[in-house]
Amino acid sequence: MEPIAVWVRPDEEWALVHRCGTCRVVRLNRVAGDDNEMALLSLAARPMARPPFPVDR
């Protein structure tokens, strides 16, 4: 399972979005208290750092 994103649930709890490298199924897992905060923030900021469309303006 590869972490691909972070999702904030309606109750403001964070969850990791994982995708299986073999079957490509996507699953959600709650963030644990001992997870690396900087890695979580890096995953959360990924869409802003590398948008899926050109940003020319």
PDB file of N, CA, C and O in Angstrom:
ATOM      1  N   MET A   1       0.852  -1.181   0.000  1.00  0.00           N
ATOM      2  CA  MET A   1       0.000   0.000   0.000  1.00  0.00           C
ATOM      3  C   MET A   1       0.895   1.240   0.000  1.00  0.00           C
ATOM      4  O   MET A   1       1.815   1.368   0.808  1.00  0.00           O
ATOM      5  N   GLU A   2       0.603   2.130  -0.911  1.00  0.00           N
ATOM      6  CA  GLU A   2       1.365   3.366  -1.060  1.00  0.00           C
ATOM      7  C   GLU A   2       0.494   4.553  -0.647  1.00  0.00           C
ATOM      8  O   GLU A   2      -0.627   4.687  -1.139  1.00  0.00           O
ATOM      9  N   PRO A   3       0.989   5.424   0.254  1.00  0.00           N
ATOM     10  CA  PRO A   3       0.202   6.613   0.602  1.00  0.00           C
ATOM     11  C   PRO A   3       0.188   7.577  -0.577  1.00  0.00           C
ATOM     12  O   PRO A   3       1.234   7.911  -1.134  1.00  0.00           O
ATOM     13  N   ILE A   4      -1.022   8.024  -0.953  1.00  0.00           N
ATOM     14  CA  ILE A   4      -1.126   8.914  -2.114  1.00  0.00           C
ATOM     15  C   ILE A   4      -1.725  10.266  -1.777  1.00  0.00           C
ATOM     16  O   ILE A   4      -1.590  11.210  -2.557  1.00  0.00           O
ATOM     17  N   ALA A   5      -2.394  10.383  -0.618  1.00  0.00           N
ATOM     18  CA  ALA A   5      -3.028  11.659  -0.272  1.00  0.00           C
ATOM     19  C   ALA A   5      -3.435  11.657   1.200  1.00  0.00           C
ATOM     20  O   ALA A   5      -3.371  10.638   1.887  1.00  0.00           O
ATOM     21  N   VAL A   6      -3.849  12.819   1.648  1.00  0.00           N
ATOM     22  CA  VAL A   6      -4.410  12.986   2.990  1.00  0.00           C
ATOM     23  C   VAL A   6      -5.819  13.527   2.805  1.00  0.00           C
ATOM     24  O   VAL A   6      -6.052  14.396   1.965  1.00  0.00           O
ATOM     25  N   TRP A   7      -6.748  13.017   3.583  1.00  0.00           N
ATOM     26  CA  TRP A   7      -8.137  13.454   3.517  1.00  0.00           C
ATOM     27  C   TRP A   7      -8.559  13.888   4.908  1.00  0.00           C
ATOM     28  O   TRP A   7      -8.244  13.218   5.891  1.00  0.00           O
ATOM     29  N   VAL A   8      -9.271  15.007   5.001  1.00  0.00           N
ATOM     30  CA  VAL A   8      -9.797  15.476   6.280  1.00  0.00           C
ATOM     31  C   VAL A   8     -11.271  15.116   6.328  1.00  0.00           C
ATOM     32  O   VAL A   8     -12.063  15.569   5.501  1.00  0.00           O
ATOM     33  N   ARG A   9     -11.627  14.302   7.297  1.00  0.00           N
ATOM     34  CA  ARG A   9     -13.007  13.849   7.442  1.00  0.00           C
ATOM     35  C   ARG A   9     -13.880  14.990   7.961  1.00  0.00           C
ATOM     36  O   ARG A   9     -13.355  15.977   8.477  1.00  0.00           O
ATOM     37  N   PRO A  10     -15.197  14.873   7.834  1.00  0.00           N
ATOM     38  CA  PRO A  10     -16.092  15.942   8.321  1.00  0.00           C
ATOM     39  C   PRO A  10     -15.908  16.266   9.810  1.00  0.00           C
ATOM     40  O   PRO A  10     -16.164  17.395  10.229  1.00  0.00           O
ATOM     41  N   ASP A  11     -15.468  15.290  10.610  1.00  0.00           N
ATOM     42  CA  ASP A  11     -15.239  15.550  12.033  1.00  0.00           C
ATOM     43  C   ASP A  11     -13.832  16.104  12.297  1.00  0.00           C
ATOM     44  O   ASP A  11     -13.379  16.155  13.440  1.00  0.00           O
ATOM     45  N   GLU A  12     -13.141  16.524  11.209  1.00  0.00           N
ATOM     46  CA  GLU A  12     -11.813  17.139  11.236  1.00  0.00           C
ATOM     47  C   GLU A  12     -10.692  16.167  11.581  1.00  0.00           C
ATOM     48  O   GLU A  12      -9.571  16.595  11.859  1.00  0.00           O
ATOM     49  N   GLU A  13     -10.973  14.878  11.568  1.00  0.00           N
ATOM     50  CA  GLU A  13      -9.931  13.873  11.758  1.00  0.00           C
ATOM     51  C   GLU A  13      -9.258  13.610  10.412  1.00  0.00           C
ATOM     52  O   GLU A  13      -9.929  13.529   9.383  1.00  0.00           O
ATOM     53  N   TRP A  14      -7.925  13.478  10.422  1.00  0.00           N
ATOM     54  CA  TRP A  14      -7.183  13.230   9.197  1.00  0.00           C
ATOM     55  C   TRP A  14      -7.133  11.738   8.918  1.00  0.00           C
ATOM     56  O   TRP A  14      -7.103  10.919   9.836  1.00  0.00           O
ATOM     57  N   ALA A  15      -7.123  11.399   7.631  1.00  0.00           N
ATOM     58  CA  ALA A  15      -6.985  10.008   7.203  1.00  0.00           C
ATOM     59  C   ALA A  15      -6.014   9.958   6.026  1.00  0.00           C
ATOM     60  O   ALA A  15      -5.968  10.874   5.204  1.00  0.00           O
ATOM     61  N   LEU A  16      -5.243   8.881   5.959  1.00  0.00           N
ATOM     62  CA  LEU A  16      -4.346   8.654   4.834  1.00  0.00           C
ATOM     63  C   LEU A  16      -5.090   7.879   3.757  1.00  0.00           C
ATOM     64  O   LEU A  16      -5.829   6.939   4.050  1.00  0.00           O
ATOM     65  N   VAL A  17      -4.889   8.278   2.523  1.00  0.00           N
ATOM     66  CA  VAL A  17      -5.447   7.556   1.388  1.00  0.00           C
ATOM     67  C   VAL A  17      -4.314   6.704   0.825  1.00  0.00           C
ATOM     68  O   VAL A  17      -3.274   7.230   0.428  1.00  0.00           O
ATOM     69  N   HIS A  18      -4.514   5.394   0.794  1.00  0.00           N
ATOM     70  CA  HIS A  18      -3.512   4.455   0.283  1.00  0.00           C
ATOM     71  C   HIS A  18      -4.032   3.779  -0.978  1.00  0.00           C
ATOM     72  O   HIS A  18      -5.234   3.570  -1.136  1.00  0.00           O
ATOM     73  N   ARG A  19      -3.099   3.438  -1.879  1.00  0.00           N
ATOM     74  CA  ARG A  19      -3.449   2.666  -3.076  1.00  0.00           C
ATOM     75  C   ARG A  19      -2.551   1.439  -3.140  1.00  0.00           C
ATOM     76  O   ARG A  19      -1.337   1.537  -2.964  1.00  0.00           O
ATOM     77  N   CYS A  20      -3.155   0.290  -3.392  1.00  0.00           N
ATOM     78  CA  CYS A  20      -2.412  -0.959  -3.511  1.00  0.00           C
ATOM     79  C   CYS A  20      -1.602  -0.943  -4.805  1.00  0.00           C
ATOM     80  O   CYS A  20      -2.127  -0.601  -5.865  1.00  0.00           O
ATOM     81  N   GLY A  21      -0.340  -1.309  -4.721  1.00  0.00           N
ATOM     82  CA  GLY A  21       0.514  -1.334  -5.905  1.00  0.00           C
ATOM     83  C   GLY A  21       0.175  -2.456  -6.867  1.00  0.00           C
ATOM     84  O   GLY A  21       0.544  -2.391  -8.040  1.00  0.00           O
ATOM     85  N   THR A  22      -0.514  -3.478  -6.402  1.00  0.00           N
ATOM     86  CA  THR A  22      -0.844  -4.622  -7.242  1.00  0.00           C
ATOM     87  C   THR A  22      -2.224  -4.493  -7.876  1.00  0.00           C
ATOM     88  O   THR A  22      -2.352  -4.516  -9.100  1.00  0.00           O
ATOM     89  N   CYS A  23      -3.252  -4.357  -7.048  1.00  0.00           N
ATOM     90  CA  CYS A  23      -4.630  -4.348  -7.572  1.00  0.00           C
ATOM     91  C   CYS A  23      -5.198  -2.944  -7.737  1.00  0.00           C
ATOM     92  O   CYS A  23      -6.290  -2.786  -8.283  1.00  0.00           O
ATOM     93  N   ARG A  24      -4.480  -1.922  -7.276  1.00  0.00           N
ATOM     94  CA  ARG A  24      -4.852  -0.509  -7.419  1.00  0.00           C
ATOM     95  C   ARG A  24      -6.070  -0.094  -6.597  1.00  0.00           C
ATOM     96  O   ARG A  24      -6.619   0.986  -6.817  1.00  0.00           O
ATOM     97  N   VAL A  25      -6.505  -0.938  -5.649  1.00  0.00           N
ATOM     98  CA  VAL A  25      -7.631  -0.578  -4.795  1.00  0.00           C
ATOM     99  C   VAL A  25      -7.201   0.561  -3.864  1.00  0.00           C
ATOM    100  O   VAL A  25      -6.047   0.614  -3.440  1.00  0.00           O
ATOM    101  N   VAL A  26      -8.125   1.466  -3.551  1.00  0.00           N
ATOM    102  CA  VAL A  26      -7.847   2.619  -2.696  1.00  0.00           C
ATOM    103  C   VAL A  26      -8.541   2.409  -1.356  1.00  0.00           C
ATOM    104  O   VAL A  26      -9.707   2.019  -1.309  1.00  0.00           O
ATOM    105  N   ARG A  27      -7.817   2.669  -0.264  1.00  0.00           N
ATOM    106  CA  ARG A  27      -8.346   2.508   1.088  1.00  0.00           C
ATOM    107  C   ARG A  27      -7.999   3.737   1.923  1.00  0.00           C
ATOM    108  O   ARG A  27      -7.046   4.458   1.624  1.00  0.00           O
ATOM    109  N   LEU A  28      -8.790   3.965   2.978  1.00  0.00           N
ATOM    110  CA  LEU A  28      -8.537   5.043   3.929  1.00  0.00           C
ATOM    111  C   LEU A  28      -8.111   4.445   5.265  1.00  0.00           C
ATOM    112  O   LEU A  28      -8.662   3.437   5.709  1.00  0.00           O
ATOM    113  N   ASN A  29      -7.122   5.076   5.904  1.00  0.00           N
ATOM    114  CA  ASN A  29      -6.680   4.687   7.245  1.00  0.00           C
ATOM    115  C   ASN A  29      -6.563   5.944   8.094  1.00  0.00           C
ATOM    116  O   ASN A  29      -6.021   6.957   7.653  1.00  0.00           O
ATOM    117  N   ARG A  30      -7.074   5.866   9.311  1.00  0.00           N
ATOM    118  CA  ARG A  30      -6.942   7.005  10.228  1.00  0.00           C
ATOM    119  C   ARG A  30      -5.469   7.300  10.500  1.00  0.00           C
ATOM    120  O   ARG A  30      -4.635   6.395  10.533  1.00  0.00           O
ATOM    121  N   VAL A  31      -5.169   8.574  10.692  1.00  0.00           N
ATOM    122  CA  VAL A  31      -3.819   8.982  11.055  1.00  0.00           C
ATOM    123  C   VAL A  31      -3.590   8.590  12.517  1.00  0.00           C
ATOM    124  O   VAL A  31      -4.444   8.819  13.373  1.00  0.00           O
ATOM    125  N   ALA A  32      -2.441   8.006  12.782  1.00  0.00           N
ATOM    126  CA  ALA A  32      -2.091   7.590  14.138  1.00  0.00           C
ATOM    127  C   ALA A  32      -1.312   8.696  14.839  1.00  0.00           C
ATOM    128  O   ALA A  32      -0.728   9.565  14.192  1.00  0.00           O
ATOM    129  N   GLY A  33      -1.310   8.653  16.144  1.00  0.00           N
ATOM    130  CA  GLY A  33      -0.613   9.660  16.933  1.00  0.00           C
ATOM    131  C   GLY A  33       0.888   9.680  16.724  1.00  0.00           C
ATOM    132  O   GLY A  33       1.528  10.709  16.940  1.00  0.00           O
ATOM    133  N   ASP A  34       1.462   8.557  16.306  1.00  0.00           N
ATOM    134  CA  ASP A  34       2.909   8.498  16.117  1.00  0.00           C
ATOM    135  C   ASP A  34       3.326   8.655  14.653  1.00  0.00           C
ATOM    136  O   ASP A  34       4.491   8.433  14.322  1.00  0.00           O
ATOM    137  N   ASP A  35       2.383   9.037  13.760  1.00  0.00           N
ATOM    138  CA  ASP A  35       2.728   9.292  12.359  1.00  0.00           C
ATOM    139  C   ASP A  35       3.575  10.561  12.264  1.00  0.00           C
ATOM    140  O   ASP A  35       3.437  11.471  13.082  1.00  0.00           O
ATOM    141  N   ASN A  36       4.439  10.613  11.276  1.00  0.00           N
ATOM    142  CA  ASN A  36       5.332  11.743  11.064  1.00  0.00           C
ATOM    143  C   ASN A  36       4.530  12.924  10.513  1.00  0.00           C
ATOM    144  O   ASN A  36       4.008  12.861   9.401  1.00  0.00           O
ATOM    145  N   GLU A  37       4.437  13.998  11.295  1.00  0.00           N
ATOM    146  CA  GLU A  37       3.641  15.158  10.901  1.00  0.00           C
ATOM    147  C   GLU A  37       4.161  15.819   9.630  1.00  0.00           C
ATOM    148  O   GLU A  37       3.372  16.266   8.798  1.00  0.00           O
ATOM    149  N   MET A  38       5.477  15.884   9.472  1.00  0.00           N
ATOM    150  CA  MET A  38       6.046  16.522   8.284  1.00  0.00           C
ATOM    151  C   MET A  38       5.728  15.712   7.024  1.00  0.00           C
ATOM    152  O   MET A  38       5.480  16.289   5.965  1.00  0.00           O
ATOM    153  N   ALA A  39       5.732  14.390   7.128  1.00  0.00           N
ATOM    154  CA  ALA A  39       5.374  13.549   5.981  1.00  0.00           C
ATOM    155  C   ALA A  39       3.899  13.742   5.631  1.00  0.00           C
ATOM    156  O   ALA A  39       3.546  13.776   4.453  1.00  0.00           O
ATOM    157  N   LEU A  40       3.037  13.868   6.637  1.00  0.00           N
ATOM    158  CA  LEU A  40       1.615  14.101   6.390  1.00  0.00           C
ATOM    159  C   LEU A  40       1.395  15.445   5.705  1.00  0.00           C
ATOM    160  O   LEU A  40       0.618  15.538   4.755  1.00  0.00           O
ATOM    161  N   LEU A  41       2.076  16.487   6.184  1.00  0.00           N
ATOM    162  CA  LEU A  41       1.934  17.814   5.571  1.00  0.00           C
ATOM    163  C   LEU A  41       2.472  17.819   4.144  1.00  0.00           C
ATOM    164  O   LEU A  41       1.924  18.495   3.273  1.00  0.00           O
ATOM    165  N   SER A  42       3.541  17.066   3.905  1.00  0.00           N
ATOM    166  CA  SER A  42       4.097  16.968   2.563  1.00  0.00           C
ATOM    167  C   SER A  42       3.094  16.322   1.607  1.00  0.00           C
ATOM    168  O   SER A  42       2.925  16.776   0.475  1.00  0.00           O
ATOM    169  N   LEU A  43       2.438  15.272   2.066  1.00  0.00           N
ATOM    170  CA  LEU A  43       1.401  14.622   1.256  1.00  0.00           C
ATOM    171  C   LEU A  43       0.229  15.573   1.011  1.00  0.00           C
ATOM    172  O   LEU A  43      -0.312  15.620  -0.094  1.00  0.00           O
ATOM    173  N   ALA A  44      -0.161  16.323   2.031  1.00  0.00           N
ATOM    174  CA  ALA A  44      -1.283  17.250   1.906  1.00  0.00           C
ATOM    175  C   ALA A  44      -0.969  18.387   0.932  1.00  0.00           C
ATOM    176  O   ALA A  44      -1.864  18.872   0.240  1.00  0.00           O
ATOM    177  N   ALA A  45       0.285  18.811   0.874  1.00  0.00           N
ATOM    178  CA  ALA A  45       0.682  19.937   0.022  1.00  0.00           C
ATOM    179  C   ALA A  45       1.017  19.511  -1.406  1.00  0.00           C
ATOM    180  O   ALA A  45       1.193  20.365  -2.274  1.00  0.00           O
ATOM    181  N   ARG A  46       1.107  18.221  -1.661  1.00  0.00           N
ATOM    182  CA  ARG A  46       1.512  17.726  -2.979  1.00  0.00           C
ATOM    183  C   ARG A  46       0.665  18.285  -4.126  1.00  0.00           C
ATOM    184  O   ARG A  46       1.239  18.682  -5.140  1.00  0.00           O
ATOM    185  N   PRO A  47      -0.667  18.339  -4.024  1.00  0.00           N
ATOM    186  CA  PRO A  47      -1.447  18.882  -5.155  1.00  0.00           C
ATOM    187  C   PRO A  47      -1.148  20.356  -5.444  1.00  0.00           C
ATOM    188  O   PRO A  47      -1.246  20.785  -6.594  1.00  0.00           O
ATOM    189  N   MET A  48      -0.787  21.132  -4.427  1.00  0.00           N
ATOM    190  CA  MET A  48      -0.470  22.544  -4.651  1.00  0.00           C
ATOM    191  C   MET A  48       0.925  22.701  -5.252  1.00  0.00           C
ATOM    192  O   MET A  48       1.164  23.619  -6.036  1.00  0.00           O
ATOM    193  N   ALA A  49       1.848  21.805  -4.884  1.00  0.00           N
ATOM    194  CA  ALA A  49       3.211  21.887  -5.382  1.00  0.00           C
ATOM    195  C   ALA A  49       3.325  21.368  -6.812  1.00  0.00           C
ATOM    196  O   ALA A  49       4.142  21.859  -7.592  1.00  0.00           O
ATOM    197  N   ARG A  50       2.507  20.379  -7.153  1.00  0.00           N
ATOM    198  CA  ARG A  50       2.537  19.786  -8.491  1.00  0.00           C
ATOM    199  C   ARG A  50       1.109  19.642  -9.018  1.00  0.00           C
ATOM    200  O   ARG A  50       0.568  18.536  -9.031  1.00  0.00           O
ATOM    201  N   PRO A  51       0.494  20.740  -9.451  1.00  0.00           N
ATOM    202  CA  PRO A  51      -0.893  20.664  -9.932  1.00  0.00           C
ATOM    203  C   PRO A  51      -0.983  19.803 -11.199  1.00  0.00           C
ATOM    204  O   PRO A  51      -0.018  19.715 -11.958  1.00  0.00           O
ATOM    205  N   PRO A  52      -2.127  19.178 -11.422  1.00  0.00           N
ATOM    206  CA  PRO A  52      -2.298  18.305 -12.585  1.00  0.00           C
ATOM    207  C   PRO A  52      -2.575  19.057 -13.883  1.00  0.00           C
ATOM    208  O   PRO A  52      -2.944  18.451 -14.889  1.00  0.00           O
ATOM    209  N   PHE A  53      -2.399  20.362 -13.860  1.00  0.00           N
ATOM    210  CA  PHE A  53      -2.635  21.190 -15.040  1.00  0.00           C
ATOM    211  C   PHE A  53      -1.587  22.290 -15.039  1.00  0.00           C
ATOM    212  O   PHE A  53      -1.032  22.599 -13.985  1.00  0.00           O
ATOM    213  N   PRO A  54      -1.299  22.895 -16.198  1.00  0.00           N
ATOM    214  CA  PRO A  54      -0.287  23.953 -16.260  1.00  0.00           C
ATOM    215  C   PRO A  54      -0.747  25.234 -15.552  1.00  0.00           C
ATOM    216  O   PRO A  54      -1.898  25.653 -15.673  1.00  0.00           O
ATOM    217  N   VAL A  55       0.167  25.826 -14.825  1.00  0.00           N
ATOM    218  CA  VAL A  55      -0.109  27.078 -14.134  1.00  0.00           C
ATOM    219  C   VAL A  55       0.807  28.126 -14.744  1.00  0.00           C
ATOM    220  O   VAL A  55       1.974  28.239 -14.370  1.00  0.00           O
ATOM    221  N   ASP A  56       0.267  28.893 -15.690  1.00  0.00           N
ATOM    222  CA  ASP A  56       1.074  29.875 -16.404  1.00  0.00           C
ATOM    223  C   ASP A  56       0.853  31.294 -15.941  1.00  0.00           C
ATOM    224  O   ASP A  56       1.575  32.198 -16.364  1.00  0.00           O
ATOM    225  N   ARG A  57      -0.115  31.513 -15.093  1.00  0.00           N
ATOM    226  CA  ARG A  57      -0.439  32.887 -14.719  1.00  0.00           C
ATOM    227  C   ARG A  57       0.274  33.299 -13.476  1.00  0.00           C
ATOM    228  O   ARG A  57       0.114  34.431 -13.019  1.00  0.00           O
TER     229      ARG A  57
END
